[in-house]
Amino acid sequence: MADDVIGKSIPRIDGLDKVTGSAIYTADMKLPGMLYARMLLSPHAHAKIVSINTDRARSLPGVKAVLTGAELPYRVGLYMIDKPILASEKVRYFGEPVAAVAAVSEDIAHEAVGLIEVEYEILEPVLDAKKALEPDAPLVHEQLHTYECVKGVFCPMGGTNIANRFQLRKGDTEDGFKQCHKIVENEFYAPQVQHVPLETHSSIAHWKPTGNIQIWTSAQSPFAVRNLLSVALGISHARIRVIIPYLGGAFGGKAGIHLEPLVALLSKAAGFKPVKVTATRTEEFITLPCRQGLHARIKTGVSREGRILAQEIEYIWDAGAYADYGVNIGRASGYSGAGPYDIDNVKLDSYTVYTSKPFGTAYRGFGHVELFWAIESQMDMVARELEMDPVDFRMKNLLDVGSTTVTGEKITKHTGSVRKCLEAVAKEIGWAKDARPAKETNGKIRAKGIAVLHKAPAMPPNTASGAIIKFNEDTTVDVLVSGVDYGQGTATSLSQIAAHALKLPFEKIHFIWAKDTDYNPYDWQTVASRLTVMGGLCILRAAEDAIDQIKTTASGALGVDKEELDVDDGRVFVKGDKATGLDYKNVIMGYMFPNGNSIGGPVIGRGSYVAEGLTNLDLETGQGLPALCWTYGAHAVEIEVDTRTGEIEVTQLVSAFDVGRIINEALCRGQVIGGGVQGVGTALIEQYVYDGEGHLLSDSLTDYKIPTVRDVPHEMKQIFVETPHDKGPLGARGVAEHPMISVPPAIANALFNGTGKRIKALPLSPENVFLALHEDSKKP
Amino acid sequence: MQIVTLKVNGESISVPVEDNWSLLRVLREELALTGTKEGCGMGECGACTVLLDGVPINSCLVLAREMDGREIRTIEGEAPQGELSNLQQAFLDNGAIQCGFCTAGMLMSARGLLMRNPDPTEEEVTEAICGNLCRCTGYKPIVAAVLDAATREKQHGR
């Protein structure tokens, strides 16, 4: 048997292209005759477009097309079809594209945009999601009641700013609260933040005179781009080809569809010339999507012994101007939103609310970074109220085998163990129940904090993937799936699964890197930490199919029943007798008998998978089965806070995840380290800041900081628990998003443990921490 | 337009440039050296880092017209014959790459460091790459890779 590659830290297969600079990203591409696009952006957060005059722009030499919203009667969207390609009639956020130009050079396009004259009538912006719920709040979408969305799943409320209302009812909270020894209620806030991929959004489209459209784009999901474009423009899927070259970071911000429709329509308007747009860093901040903000209110009732008896949760999501993706974040954070706790009585309402700000979309964790900020801060606060140790309190309440989730799902021995994760991080950080109050040394205080987390892929219940395995003449194997590897390393781990399943050396696997809807099998989207699981299952099935074909041909060649055959090391042979058989190379393109007669043919394995057993959720109670597989985890941190400056340094970050089974350990660690540091960014420094009129002030890397090498926790440790998942490939679960979740509350809990100060609004910036530490001295 | 002569990765190249063109633009658009990336165009992210006479600089902040006679080294010069340098190999072996968009800039900052200081401390590595943003890796594997490369290069050269 060939050495099994599962679990091995094989270096990523794309590494060579990347260290030599030969990896080509969309932003690097240039086509013959290509034009360059620039957008005119709204200078207002909310305004009526009274008139647009493009005459001067059109007459500038070198300009080949100018488009305005009035010429584009289309709306696009994944879950909620609410987003125009260019604003028409009114603008809904500062930075929204109002018009676009395609010209022979970027400089001319830029100049032409400056010649477009727009007259606006300024409207009152809605800058606070809670105020957007008030009856007299201005409406962001007057026509909400006419928008299409996924029926039976989302509940937009026409005539309000509520894009979706999700509700969940388990047990009887009113009765539950009556039984409680203590009730603790708190409000928390997480501001909008940004993905900040190093590669900004970039798209090239070529609308050909034949009516076919070819697109190269920095997107996470080639088939979603194709589908949404097809639906929006009413063009057959077969006429649209989407290609994803190398992709420079995404984190959810390149899921769904973004600049692709605009460049496609510019290409058509410019006489079928290819058109490229690459967002500037400023556009990345103000025009392209961010992560939604969250206002959370949590009321928790506990018994004297520390059992949570009832919990009431309200999530108000600041969706920004569009909620094409945001409605599903509201839904996912609803069914997942009580955390990995066993609670009999839960009432949860999650509202996705339009405001006059840049729109939110998926971002690593899909709402869970935000909701766990609230839940895991609250759990520590409840524990302290009970004078209980926060680890002990959680252990009393965490889900266990036999527990029932808030949607009615039974936890089994295959589900994974959050308890083991918490135990592991508490042990590793040296958690002490009776830790004495931290001592201040030179104005600095050290303290520890913990938090747990869970997440399952948030996706429609019929989400599907496919894989194709094609043998080449020399017994190397082409593996095709359509999930995109934008850094996670999935291409490498899926190649390992293919090598394992085909019983071939890893070097034989040729993973087809570029994604092309003309050649690759369907895949819904590369999101939700679902690719290792769903892509992996498809590859296992495709490998099984390929091996079956090999055995069928070999059976005819050897005159032996198929069931009597086995495969290993690139050979098909009679079970127990490796010598009696054939090398793959004599079978995989068909077998030829000595007389020239041939049987079989090229081996092409096919694997398909649709998420099995999931249900839509009851619209009144939220009951049902939404989750393909849960990944549990926990973080423990040690911080040092400088009481003189409010600066927090994370001295240790210990993380544990129940990954089911490790496919590639180094890549797994890479996800946990990278995600952990991204979580530190959300925790300590990142936020969108506006002026009073809704202009985004943090619109560059000067004013919006992300962690540098200096902000990394001094020590980081990754622990993997392996409770095999019965539905995952070889037992594996996804772990791409999870490392970022619950880093912020672990730090806030440490801050409280060290200083007695509780901060309930992110970020834990030096300013906010300093003000919290010195709030007493501020008072007159 | 004026003609400047650059020495890029050891080769002399004369190229016409406009007054307002950055070195980055000339490398990417005129010389098709797209290994060097643009992440912000404002000197904040370090993705466009190249070596100018051996010193790492943000090529988006330098005017091409002022580069006449100067020596530029880009990622494409790190493995000219296709054989990886120890630094590149260390990036591969230490998991220092994810999406790859910051990688060229990181490698150039690290190369600049190793050229002036073949035996850097962890703090010196940190200092050398603190102007290069990476959103994927969490930096730790990158620091480990540069230290690993220094050890390898002391033993085996580049």
Interface residues (C-beta under 8 A of the other chain):
Chain A: S9 P11 R12 D14 G15 L16 D17 K18 V19 T20 G21 S22 A23 I24 Y25 A27 D28 H195 V196 P197 L198 E199 T200 Y246 L247 G248 G249 A250 F251 T280 R281 Y486 G487 Q488 G489 A666 L667 R669 G670 I673 G674 G675 G676 V677 Q678 S700 L701 T702 I706 P707 T708 V709 R710 V712 M716
Chain B: R28 L33 T34 G35 T36 K37 E38 G39 C40 G41 M42 E44 C45 A47 T74 I75 E76 E78 A79 G82 L84 Q88 F91 L92 D93 G95 I97 Q98 C99 G100 F101 C102 T103 A104 L107 T126 I129 C130 G131 N132 L133 C134 R135 C136 T137 G138 Y139 K140 P141 I142 V143
